[in-house]
C-alpha cells in the first residue's frame, strides 16, 4: 500500500513540475475534428474520367467524387472560384475545380477562400468541358473541369507547405529533405516509386511463372563475418553476443541450395556501413537469386537477361542494345542464347581503364609504351597509354575552353592524367618534344621510339585533346588514371564519340547512325574472367601510386567464388594467376549486378579460407556453411542485381535516392525521422554498452 501511495505522489509531483515548464495541448473541438473523419470516398480518379470523358461530359446525373490535394492556391474571379485538384492516381494529372453561385453553395465558396496548397479535400460534382483560349477543340484533346457541388477540407495544410508551393512546381528536388512526404506528392517522385513497384511485380512474375523460382525470405539478424564492407552490429541482452545485419543473403542462399531448393530468389534488404555517395545507401535492395545443378554461367546469365530486358521493354518502353563484332550497337534479339556481349576483365582495363565501361562511347586507349617510359615507378607501372578526344574543341578560337575537370587532381583518386590540347598543325606533329623537358610531363622517350610510327598511329589534328597516364601491366587500380579521364570526358562531352547504332531499314538493309540521344540508349555487356584474388592495398589514397602487399591476398568478389577450372593448379603455385568464375552485368557504365559459380566442395572451400586468404578461424565464421557443403550440396551459381540502381536508371535518375521512399543523406541520417538517435544509458545497460563520455 505504501509503495502505491509513494508512486502516486511521484506521478503527481512530475505532473505539477511539467505543468510549470510546458503547456499541455487541449482536446480539439469535437464537431470540427470528427467531420474530418466523415467524408465521401472517391468514386473516380481524374485519369479514369479523362479516359472515358464522353460518358461524363455535361451529365449532371453522373456524379463524380474525387479525393486528393489542392495543387495550387485557389483563385476567385468575380463570383467564380477556381482551384486545381491532384488525386492519388500518381500520374501527375490535375483537374480544375469550378465553383459558381448557380451550382455551389455559398459556404463552399467561402471555404475555398481559406483553402491552401496541399490541403487534403473531398469534392463532389459533375464534368463539364473546359473552355480554353480560342475554343479550338478540333486540334487538341478535349479538356474538362469539375463543376463543384460539395467541397470538404479533410485536413488543412500549414503555411510552410504554402511557402514551398512554387518550389514544388519548379524544382521539387530542392524541397527540404525533412519534408520528404511533400516531395513525394509531386509527379516525378510519384512516378519513380510506382515504377519501382511495377518492376518488383514483374521480377516476381518472371522468376516464378516463367522460370519456376521459389521466393524465400532469409533472416535479417545474421552473424558477423568478413565480407568486405563494415557491418551494422545489433547488440543482444546476452553478454558479448551480437547480431550483424546482412550485407547480402550470400551464405543463406548457398545453404538453401543444400536444402533441396534448386531455384531461389528474393527481393532482399541488405546493409553496409560504408561511405555514402549518389549510388549508395546504408540499406539497399537487391534482386537475389541462386540456382543449383549449374555447370555453366550462361544458365544464370540467360535468366538475368530475361529479367533485365523485360524491365526495360515492358515497363520502360525502351530497347536494350548489345555490342556486335563490328563494334556497333544493335538491338538485342529474342532467342535462347545470351544476347549481351562479353568482355574480359583485362580487355576492359586495357581498352577502357575500368571494369564497368560505358560502351555507348567509342573511346579506346593507345598503348604508347614502345615510345614513352614513365619517370616514376617504371618497374611497377611501366605501361604508358593515351586516350584521344578527337574534335573536342574549335581550334580557331584563340583561347578554347577545355574542361578543368579533365586535368584537375581533385577529379582523380590518385594521380591525374597529363592532358594536352592540340591547337594547331605544328602541335599535332610536335606535341611531345617541348614537353619532354618539363617536370610535370613525367615521361621520357624509349630507345625503341619511332616518331613516324607514333604520328601515324595517333593521327592528331587541331582541336583534339590527348591524355597520357601510366598503369600496371596487369592493373588492379580500378579505374586507372586514364579510365577516370575517360569517365570525365564522357561527363563533359555527353554527345561526342558515340558508338554507332545499327538499325534495320527495311528488308535485309541496315542503316548505321550516331544521331541519337545517349540518355535514351542502354547497352549491356557481361564483364568476365576477373582475377579470383587481388593483392591487399597497403598505402592510403594520398600517395600517387598504390602499393600492394607481396603476400596478403583478398577475394576480388567474395571468398565463395569458384576458380576457372583451367587455372586450378595455380591455386597452390600462384593464386594471383587464377581467374574466377565471376561475372558482372554492366549497363551504360554502371555495374547493375554481379555473381559467380560457387565453390560447393567442402575441402576446396576450406583450402581457400585457410591457405590463400589466411582466415584461420574459418570454422567459427563459416562452419555452418562448410557443414552444409559437406552434406551433398549440389554445384550452384547465383547473382544479385542492384534493384535500386535498376529502378534509378529506368526513370532517368543518377541517384538511387530518387527511387527510395525515405533515403538516408550522406551522413547516414534519415532527415524525416531523425534516425539514428540517442539512447538513454538505462536502455544501453541492458545490452552491456556504455557511452564513451570522453569523446562526446
N, C-alpha and C positions, 0 to 999 in steps of 0.2 A: 504493500500500500504506500509505504514511504517513497519507494522508487517512482511510483506513478505520479505522486504529488510533485516530487522533485522534477520529474520530466516535464510536467505541465507548466511549472514555474519557469523552467528553462525556455520552453517554447514561447511563453508569454513575454519573457524578457527579450527574446530575439525579435518578436513581433514589434514590441514597443521601440526597440533600438532601430529597427528597419523603418518604422513609420516616421521616425525623425529624419532619417537620411534619404529616404526615397518616397516618391508619391505613387501609391497603388493605382492601377488602372481601374476604371469603373466599368460595370457591365453595360454594353451598348444598348441603346433603346430597342426594345423588343420588336415593335412593329417594323421599323426600318430594316433591322437586321434580318428578321425572318423572311421578309419579302425577297431578299437576295437568294433565298433557297427555294423559292416557289416561282417557277418560270416555265414557259412553254419550250419543250425540246424542239430542236431543229427537225423540220420535215424534208428539207432540201439542202443542197450545197450550191454555191454560186456556179461551180463548174457544171453541175448536173442540170441546172436551169439553162445555162448557156448552150449546152449540147442539144437540148430539146426545146429551144426557145419558142418555136412557133406554137407549141401547145399551151404556152403560158401568157403570151403577149395579149394585153388588154382584156384578159379574162379575170374579172373581179371575183368570180367564184372560185378560182384556182388559188387558194390561199397558200402563201409561201412563208414559212417560219425559218429564219436564219439565226444562228448563234455565232458570235465572233467578237472581234475587237474593232474599235474605231481606228481607222488607218491614218486619218489626219484630223486636224482641228475642224469642227463643223463650222459652216458659214450660214449667215442669214441674209438673204437678198430680198428686199421688200418684205412681203408677208410670207415668203417661202423659206424653208430650212433645207440645207443640203449637207450631206455627210458622206463619208466613204466607209464601207464595212469590209473587213477582211475576215474570212471564216477559216475554219481549221482544215480545209481540204489540202493545204500545203502547196498549191501550185502558183501562189502569188496573185491569184485573181482577186479583184475587188469589184464591188458594185456600188453605184451611187444610190444613197437613200434620199428620197424627196418627200418633204412634208409640206402640206398646204392646208389652209383653213377648211377647204372643201372635203378633205379626206382624213385629216388628222386632228384629233382633239387638241385644244389649246394647251392643255397641261403637258402634252408630249413636246410641243414646240418650245415651251418654257424649259422643259428638262434638257432639250437639245442644246439650249444656250449655255448651260453649265457643264456640258459634256466635254471631255478632253481626249486627246490621242491616247490610245491603249486602254480606254475604258472597256470593260467586258460587258457586252449587251446582248439582248434578245429583241428581235423585231418581227412584226407580222405585217404582211401587205400583199400586194399583187404586182406582177411585172408589167411594165409599160415601155414602149420603145423610147430610147433616149434620143432627145433632139441634139444633133451635132451641127456644127457650123456648116452652112451650105446645104444641109439636108440631103447630102449626097449618099443615099442608101444603096445605089446600084453599084458603085465602085468599091464598096467596102462591106464587111460583115455587119449585120445588124447589132446594135448595142442596146442594152436595156438598163433600166433603173427600177428600183423597188419603191413603189408608192406606199408610204408607211401609214398603217392604220393604228398600230400599237407599238410602243417603244419602252423598253425597260432596261435600266442600268443595273447589272447584276453585281458589279464591283467597280467602283471608280478607281482610276489610276492616280498617281501622285504628280505633283508639279515637276519632279525630276524627270519623269517619263516624257512630259510635255516639252521640257527643255531639250531633250535628246531627239525630238521628232525629226528635225532637219537632218541630223546625222544618220538617223535610221533610213532615210530615203536617199542619201548621197553616199555615205561611207559607213555602212553598218559594221564593218570590221573594226572601226575605231570606237564603237560603243564600249564604255569601261568594262573590263572583264568581270568585275564583281556583279554586273548586271547581265550576265550571260543569258538569262531567260528572256530579256528583251531582245537581245541579239538573235536568239534562236527563233523568234517570231518572224524575222524578215525572210523574204523569198529564197535567198541563196542558202541560208542555213536550214530552212525547211527542206529544200531540195537535197542537200547533202545527207541529212540524216534519213530521209525517206529513201534515197538511193542506197544508202548503206543497208537499210532493212531489206530492200529488194535483192541486193547482192547476197545477203545471208540466206534468204529463202531459196534463191537459185542454186547456191552452193549445196545446200541440203538436198534439194530435189535432184540435182545432177548426180551427187555421190550415192544417194540412197536408191533412187529409181533407175538410174542408168548404169551404175557400176556396183551396186549391191554392197555398199559400205554400211557399217553399223556405227551410229553415233553413240559414243561412250564418254561420260564425264569422268575426269580424274581429279584427285584431291588437290586443293589449294594449299593445305597445310602439309608441306613436304619436309625434307631434311636438308641440312646444309651440305652441299657437295661442290667441288671446284669445277665450274663450267665456264669460267672466263670473267664475266662482269661481277660486280659486287651484288650481294643478295640483300633482300629485306628480311630481317630476322624477326620472329614473333616469340616473345618470352612466354613461358608457362609458369604455373604455380608449383612446379617441381624444380628444386634447385639444380642449376647448371644444365637445364634442358631447354632447348629452343627448337621451334619450327623454323623453316625458311619458306618464303613464298617462291613458287617455281619460276625459273627463268624460261622454262618450256616444259611440256609434259614428256620430254625425251625418254626418261627411264621407265615411266609408267607405260608408255605406248609400246616400248620393246618388251616389257613384261606381259602386256596384253597379247603380243604375238606368240608368247609361250603359253597363252591361256586358251588357245583354240579359236581365237578370232582372227580370220585371215585378212580382213579389211576393216580397219578402224579409222574414224575421224572424229574431230570435234572442233568447234569454233572456240578456241581456248583463250583464256585470260592468262597473261604472262607478266612477270615483274622483274625489272632490273634497276638497281640503284646506280645509275651512271649519269655522266654529264649530259645535259639536255640540249637539243637544238631542234630545228624545224621538223625533222623527220623522226624525232624520238620522244617518248613519254616514259615515265617510270612504270606505268601499267599500260599494256597494249594488248592487241588481239591478233591471233594468227589462226589461219586455217591449217590445222594439224592433221596429218594423215600418215598411215603406215600400212604396208601390205606384206604378207608372208608368202613363202614359196616363190620368191622373186630371184631369178637368175640373171636379170639384165635391167639396167637402169631405165631402158626405154619403156618398160611396163609401167613404171611410176610416171615418167615424163608424159606419156600419152594421156593419162588421166588428168594431170595438171594442165596440159594444153587444152583439153576439152573444157575444163572449168574456166580458164582464162579467156578463151575465145568466145565462149557463151556469154560471159560477163560483158565483154566489150561489144559483141554483136547485138545481144538481146536487150541489155539494159542501157548501154551507152549509145547504141545505134552507130557504132564505129567499126572500122575494119582493122584487122591486125595484119601486120606485114612481117616478112622474113627476108633475109639476105640471100640472093641466089649466087650461083657460082661466078657470075659476071660482075659481082659487086653491086647489083641493082636490088632495090626493094620490090617485092611483089607480094600480092595478097596471098595469105595462106590458103591452101586448098583443103577441101573436106575429104580426107581419106584416113585409113587406119595407121598410116605411117607418121613419124614425127614430122611436124610442119616447120618448127623453128630451126634455124641453122645452129651449128655447134662451133664453138671457138675455144681452143685450148688456152689454159692459163698463160703459158709462155708467149703464145701469139698475141693474146690480149695485152700483156705488159709490154712487149717489144713494139707492137704496132700502134697501141693507143695509150700506153702508160698507166693502165688501170684495169682491174679485173671486172669492171662493170661499165664497159664503153657505151657511149651513145652512138649507135650506128646510123642515126639519121644524118650524120655528118661524115664526109669522106676523109677528113684529116687523118693522115697516117705519117709515121716518122721515117726519117732517113738516118741510117747508121753511118756516121762520119768518122768512125774510129780509125779508118785507114788514113785519114787526112789530119786528124787532130788527136792530141793526147792531153789528158787533164793535168793541171799543175798540182792539184791536191788529191790525196788518197787515190792515186792512179792504180794501185795494186788491187784495192777492194772495189773501186768504182771506175773501171777502165773504159766503159762504153761512152762515147760522145755521140749524141743523137740530136737531130734537128727536126723542127716542125715548121712548115712554111704556110703562112696565111696569104694566099695569092689574091691580089686586088683588094687588100684590106683598106686602103685609103687612096685619095686622089693626089697623085704626086705633083700636080700642077699648083696645088695650094702651097704657099710659101712656108707656113708652119702648120702642117697637118696635125690633127688631134689624134694621138694614139692613146687608147685607154690606159690609165695609170695602173689599173689592177693587174695588167699583164706582167709588169716588172716590179710591182710593189712587194717587198719582202713579207709584209703582213698578209699577203694573199696566199702564202705558201706555208706548209708545215715546217719545213727546214730551210734548205737553200732555194733561191729563186732561179728561174731560167734567165739566161742572158738574152735580152730582146733587142733586135737590131732592125729598124725600119730602113727600107731601101728607097731613097728619094730620087735617084737619077741613074742614068746608064753607067756612069763611072762606078758608083757604089755597087751596082749589080755585078760587076766583074772584079771589084777590088775590095769588097766589104770587109774582109778579114785582115787585110795586110796592115792597115793602120792600127787595128785593134790588138795585134799581137804584142805591141809594146805597152799596152795599157794594163795596169794591175788588175782591174776588175774583170778583164776578159777571161782569165784563168785557164787559158788553153795555149798549147804550143803545137807547132807543126810536127807531124810524124815524118820519119825518113821516107816512108812509102807514099807521101803526099804527091798527088799528080793534079796540078792546077786545071789542066784541060778537062780531065775526068770530073773533077769537082764542079766546075762551072756547067758542064753538060748535064750532070745529074740534077743539080739544083735549079738550073734554068731560071734564075731570078730576074725579075723585071721591076722597074719603078712602080711603087705602090704596094709591093709585097712587104711582109714582115717575116723575118727568120728568127727563130728562137733556138738556142742551144742549151743543153744540160747534160749531166752525167748520170749514169746508173750502174748498178752491178750487172755482171754478166747474167746471173740468174737473180732477178730482182725480188726482194721481199718488201721493199718500200712500195706502198700502195695507197695513193698514186705515187708514181715517180715525179720528180720536179717537172718533167715535160708533160706527163699525164695531167698534172694540175694546170699547166699552161693551156693544154687543150680544153679543159673544162672552162677556164676563164675566157678563152677565145669564143667558145660557143655561147657563153652567157652574154658577152659583149657584142657578138655578131650573130644573132639567132637565125638569120635568114641567108647566111652565106655558106658556101661549101657543102650544100645539101647533097645527100646521096640520091641519085635519080630513081624515080619510081617507074616501073614497067607496068603498063596497063593494057588491057585488051581494047582494041579499036575496031572490033567487028571481025567475025570470021577468025582466020588464023593470024590476023595482023595485030601488031602491038605498037604502042607509042611510048616513048621514053621522055620523061619530063622532070624538071626540078622546080616547076612552078606550082608550089603548094605551100600551105601553112603548116610548118613543122609542129605547131602546138596541137594540131588535129590528126597527126600521124603517129602511129605506135608500132614499133618494131621490136620483136622479141628474139632473143638468142639464148642458147644454153652455153654457159662457160663451164668447161670440164678440165680434167687432168690437173687438178690443183696438187701442189706438194702436200703430202699427208702430214708432214711435220715442218715447223718453221723454227729457226733459232730464236731464242729469247733475246729481246732487245734490252740492252743494259745501260744505255745512257738516256738523258732526257732530251726534250724537243728543242732546248736552247742551242744545241750543237748542230752544225750544218749537216754533218753526216751521221747516220745511225751506226751504232756499234752493236755487235751481236756476240752472245756467249759462244765460246768454242765447244762447249759440251752440253749445255742445257737446251732441251727442245720442248716445244709446246704443240698441241694439236692445232692445225690450221683451221679445222672445222670444229670437231669435238672428238673426244677420245674413243668414241664408239664406231668411228668410220673405218670401213674395210680398205685394205691396200689393194691396188691393182695386182692381179694375180701374177703378171709378168715381172713385177718388182718384189715378189715375196722374199727372195734371198737377201735383198738389201735391208730388210728389217733387222737382220743380225749384223751385216757388214757395214752398211752406210745408210742409216734411216733417212737422211736428208735427200737421198735419191729416190725415195719411194713416192709414187703418185697415188692419190687417194681416189676411191670410187665416190667422189663428191661432185655435185652438180648444182650450179646456181642459175636461176632464171632471171635474166636481165631485160628490162623493158625501158627504152629511152634513157639509158644510163642510170637506171635505178634498179638495185637488186631487190626484186619483189619476193624472192623465195629461194630457199636452199635446202638441199637434202643429200642423202647418201645411201649406199648399201651399208648395212651394219655388220659388225663382227658378231656372228652368232655362235662361234666356237669358244667355249669356256677357257681353254688353255691359251689360245691366241690373245683373247682379251686381257687375261691376267699378265701375259708377257708384255703387252703394250703398256699396261699400267706400271708394271714394276721395272722392266728393263729399259724402256725408252723414255717414258715420262717421269720416272723416278717417284712414283706415288707408292710409298712403302706401306701406308695404312689403307691400301685399296679394299681390304676386306671390311673394314669399319665403314668406309664411304660407299662402296659399291657391292658389298657382299650379297645383298638382296638380288641385284641384277645378275651377278655371276651364278648364283644358285639357280635362278630361272633359266639361264642359258644352258646350264648343265643338265637340265631335265628334258632334253629332246626339243629344245626351241628350234623352229624351222628357220631357214635363211629368210631374211626380211630386209626391207628398204622402206624409206619414207621421205617426207618432205614437209616443210612448213612454208606457207605463203603469208606474207605480211598483209593481213586483212585491212588494216588502217591505210597502209600505203596504196593498196589497190584501189580502195574507195577514193582516196585523195586524187590519184591520177585520173580516175574516171570522171570526176567532177571538175577537173582542170585546176586543182589547187596544189601548191608546192608544200603545204603544211598539213600534217595529219591532224592538227588541232581542229581544222575545219570540219572534220568528219567524226569528231568525238564530242559527245554532248557536253561533258564537263571536263575539259582537259586541264592538266596542271600547267603552270607557267614555267619559265626557265629556271626558277628556283625550286621547282617541285611543289609549289603551293597551289591548292585549289582556291582561287580567289572568291568563289561563291560561298563555300562552306567555311573557309578559313582553316583547312587542314594543311599540314599537321599542326596540332595544338598542344599546349602544355597539359601535363597530367599531374595531379597532386601527389605529394610524397606518400600519402596513405595508400593510394592505389598502386604506386610503384613498389612499395614494400611487399605487397602480395607476390610480386614476381622477382623478389630479391634484387631489385635495381635501386641504385642511389644516384642522385644527380651530382654532376661534377660542379660543386659550388664555386670552385676557384676560377673556372673558365666561363662562368655565367655573368 
